[in-house]
Amino acid sequence: MESIDHPSEGQPLLLHSLAEFEELILSCLEIADARSVVEIGAEDGLFTRRLLPWAERHGATLFTVDPAPRPPLLELAAEYDAVDLIEERSLDALQKLDPADVYLVDGDHNYYTVLHELQTIDKHAGEVERPYLVVLHDVSWPSARRDMYYAPDTLPADAVHPYSFDRGVVPESARAVTGGFRGEGEFGFAVDEGGPENGVLTAVEDFMADHDNLELRLVPAVFGLGFVFAKDAPYAGKLRSLLDPYHLNPLLERLERNRVQLFLRVLELQDAVTAVTRHRDDIELMLRDADVQNRALWARNAELEAELDKEVDRRARLAKPLEQLMREVDMVARSRAFQLAEGASRAAHLVGWSGTTLSSARLRDAIAAVEREH
């Protein structure tokens, strides 16, 4: 059994670049005998790097259009003279560029942008009667019938469908959903799929409806690749021979559906792990908060115990003189009672009382006499 080369650690889980079509696209460039190529949308310059050797071998010019080039693309443009980087929106750049032989369109995947890109390309080519080949990415799900926006605020307001940068999309739902395939803040999708003026393939079909001299071939893989060219172009026959086996190929369609479903399943599992991790983090945060509160309560309890000990000690110190005072009061009371009893006895003796009734006046006089003595 032959060994299988496993993907490198740095290879993305989701294939999404024009670089995946390298052999097919370069064959088309050969057939069209291209001497000028305009690449719209390059991200990190992955496919740009594949185009450079071909351009150098054929003496072709390569214009790469990207309004927000990433560092790898900037480094690539600085390293190679063969690539001319234009940091503008495609619709602005196309107005300034001379007509080219081939256009690789992989920029903003929405109806308005793609339609106007095609119209501008066709207009400029018609002015010099020059045939052109347009290769368009993302003509299959999810952008075939649903707009995707990188910068919706740069488009006319009436050209933008309601969209979301948070919600995602799945093949079985025409409505954007929680989860699914999404841009994680980098791009947003139209909330609803389908309808007029919505999606890349819709833009291509509407454009071609007004140009019966053009042909369209669709390769239903890696989010779909479309080829638009003139029926009477000198290379049209060879292009058909190359592309027809791929055009709406049922096997490729099934493989693409399976690829998308598997990737969505991975996203679903990742979302589940993220939810569990977030829940765990929430619990850990709650436990940390509870621990902080518990420590604060223990500290407060220690403070209260210390205060209680102080109060007990204070009361203990106060209790001793109070007990002494009580003993002294008791002794004084006893002494006074004894004295009164003794005085009463003497008073009775003084008045000569021996059981007879003693008037209160005489008793008061006798007690007063005793008290004077004391």
Long-range contacts (C-beta under 8 A, 24 or more apart in sequence): 13-263, 13-266, 14-263, 15-222, 15-259, 16-222, 16-223, 17-43, 17-46, 17-47, 17-222, 18-46, 18-47, 18-104, 18-106, 18-135, 18-137, 18-225, 19-46, 19-47, 19-50, 20-221, 20-222, 21-219, 21-222, 21-225, 22-47, 22-50, 24-219, 24-225, 24-242, 24-246, 25-104, 25-135, 26-50, 26-54, 27-242, 28-102, 28-133, 28-135, 28-227, 28-239, 28-242, 28-243, 29-54, 29-58, 29-60, 29-102, 31-235, 31-238, 31-239, 31-242, 32-101, 32-102, 32-133, 32-229, 32-233, 32-235, 32-239, 33-101, 33-235, 34-58, 34-60, 34-100, 34-101, 34-102, 34-133, 35-59, 35-60, 35-61, 35-101, 36-60, 36-61, 36-63, 36-98, 36-100, 36-101, 36-102, 37-61, 37-62, 37-63, 37-100, 37-101, 37-102, 37-103, 37-104, 38-63, 38-65, 38-94, 38-97, 38-100, 38-102, 38-103, 38-104, 39-63, 39-64, 39-65, 39-104, 39-106, 40-65, 40-66, 40-90, 40-93, 40-103, 40-104, 40-105, 40-106, 40-107, 40-117, 41-65, 41-66, 41-90, 41-105, 41-106, 41-107, 41-108, 41-137, 42-66, 42-69, 42-73, 42-106, 43-70, 43-73, 44-70, 44-72, 44-73, 45-69, 45-70, 45-72, 45-73, 45-76, 45-77, 47-104, 47-106, 48-73, 48-76, 48-83, 49-76, 51-83, 52-76, 52-80, 52-82, 52-83, 55-82, 55-83, 56-82, 63-93, 63-97, 63-100, 65-90, 65-93, 65-94, 65-107, 66-107, 67-151, 89-154, 90-117, 91-116, 91-117, 91-120, 94-120, 94-121, 94-124, 95-120, 97-124, 98-124, 99-124, 99-125, 99-127, 99-128, 99-130, 99-132, 100-132, 101-130, 101-131, 101-132, 101-133, 102-132, 102-133, 102-134, 102-135, 103-132, 103-133, 103-134, 103-135, 104-135, 104-137, 105-134, 105-135, 105-136, 105-137, 106-136, 106-137, 106-138, 108-148, 108-149, 108-150, 108-151, 109-137, 109-138, 109-143, 109-147, 109-148, 109-200, 110-143, 110-147, 110-148, 110-149, 110-155, 110-159, 110-160, 110-190, 110-199, 110-200, 110-203, 111-147, 111-159, 111-197, 111-198, 111-199, 111-200, 111-202, 111-203, 112-147, 112-155, 112-156, 112-159, 112-160, 112-197, 112-203, 113-155, 114-200, 114-203, 114-204, 115-203, 115-206, 115-207, 118-203, 118-204, 118-207, 118-228, 119-207, 122-207, 122-211, 131-229, 131-230, 131-232, 131-233, 131-234, 131-235, 132-229, 132-230, 133-227, 133-228, 133-229, 133-233, 133-235, 133-239, 134-226, 134-227, 134-228, 134-229, 135-225, 135-226, 135-227, 136-200, 136-204, 136-225, 136-226, 136-227, 136-228, 137-223, 137-224, 137-225, 137-226, 138-200, 138-223, 138-224, 139-200, 139-201, 139-204, 139-218, 139-223, 139-224, 139-225, 139-226, 140-201, 140-218, 140-220, 140-221, 140-223, 140-224, 140-256, 141-171, 141-223, 141-224, 141-256, 141-260, 142-169, 142-171, 142-181, 142-189, 142-193, 142-223, 143-199, 143-200, 143-201, 143-223, 144-199, 144-200, 144-201, 144-202, 144-224, 145-193, 145-194, 145-198, 145-199, 145-201, 145-202, 146-189, 146-190, 146-192, 146-193, 146-194, 146-198, 146-199, 147-189, 147-190, 147-198, 147-199, 148-183, 148-187, 148-188, 148-189, 148-190, 149-187, 149-188, 149-189, 149-190, 150-186, 150-187, 152-188, 159-197, 161-190, 161-191, 161-192, 161-198, 162-190, 162-191, 162-192, 163-188, 163-189, 163-190, 163-191, 164-188, 164-189, 164-191, 167-191, 168-267, 169-193, 170-264, 171-257, 171-260, 171-261, 179-267, 179-268, 179-271, 180-264, 180-267, 181-260, 181-263, 181-264, 181-267, 201-226, 204-228, 215-240, 217-243, 217-244, 217-246, 217-247, 218-247, 218-248, 219-243, 219-246, 219-247, 219-249, 219-252, 220-248, 220-249, 220-252, 220-253, 220-256, 221-246, 221-252, 221-255, 221-256, 222-256, 223-256, 224-256, 339-374, 343-367, 343-370, 343-371, 343-374, 344-370, 346-370
